Amino acid sequence: MDTQALALALPLIGWASHTALLTHRLATAHRDPLTGLRTRAGWTVLAERVIRRHRDAVVLLLDLDHVDRTTDG
């Protein structure tokens, strides 16, 4: 492979691998890597999907670990 072709191919290869990594991270961000359970983001996405499909639905999300993420502390 000549130098010019390599210079053109390397950024494309880098972009493709970076895109694959980001896609994987986005796909796994909705699940906890240790337990496999849905994260807050995963439950939120699911709740939004239910609300879009069923306009009269009521969705209640409870945070059971007593951590207040709206303040510093």
C-alpha positions in Angstrom: 0.0 0.0 0.0 1.5 3.3 -0.9 1.9 6.2 1.5 -0.9 8.4 0.1 -3.4 5.6 0.3 -2.3 4.8 3.8 -2.7 8.5 4.7 -6.2 8.4 3.4 -7.2 5.1 5.0 -5.9 5.7 8.6 -8.3 8.5 9.5 -11.2 6.4 8.1 -10.2 3.4 10.1 -9.8 5.6 13.2 -13.3 7.1 12.6 -14.9 3.7 12.1 -13.3 2.2 15.2 -14.3 5.3 17.3 -17.9 5.1 16.0 -18.0 1.4 16.9 -16.8 2.1 20.4 -19.3 4.9 20.9 -22.1 2.8 19.6 -21.2 0.0 22.0 -21.0 2.4 25.0 -24.4 3.9 24.1 -25.9 0.4 23.8 -24.5 -0.7 27.2 -25.2 2.6 29.0 -28.7 1.5 29.7 -27.6 -1.6 31.6 -25.4 -2.0 34.7 -22.2 -3.9 33.6 -22.1 -5.9 36.9 -25.7 -6.9 37.3 -27.1 -6.5 33.9 -30.1 -4.6 35.3 -31.4 -1.4 33.7 -29.8 1.8 34.9 -31.8 5.0 35.5 -31.2 6.0 31.9 -32.4 2.6 30.7 -35.6 2.8 32.8 -36.2 6.4 31.6 -35.9 5.3 27.9 -38.3 2.5 28.6 -40.8 4.8 30.3 -40.7 7.3 27.5 -41.3 4.5 25.0 -44.3 3.3 27.0 -45.7 6.8 27.2 -45.3 7.4 23.5 -47.1 4.2 22.6 -49.8 4.4 25.2 -50.9 8.0 25.6 -53.1 7.2 28.6 -50.4 5.2 30.5 -49.1 6.3 33.8 -45.4 5.5 34.6 -44.0 5.7 38.1 -40.2 5.4 38.6 -39.0 5.0 42.2 -35.4 5.5 43.2 -34.8 3.0 46.0 -31.2 3.6 46.9 -32.0 6.9 48.7 -29.4 8.9 46.7 -30.5 12.5 45.9 -28.8 13.2 42.6 -30.3 16.8 42.3 -28.0 18.3 44.9 -24.3 18.1 45.8 -24.3 15.5 48.5 
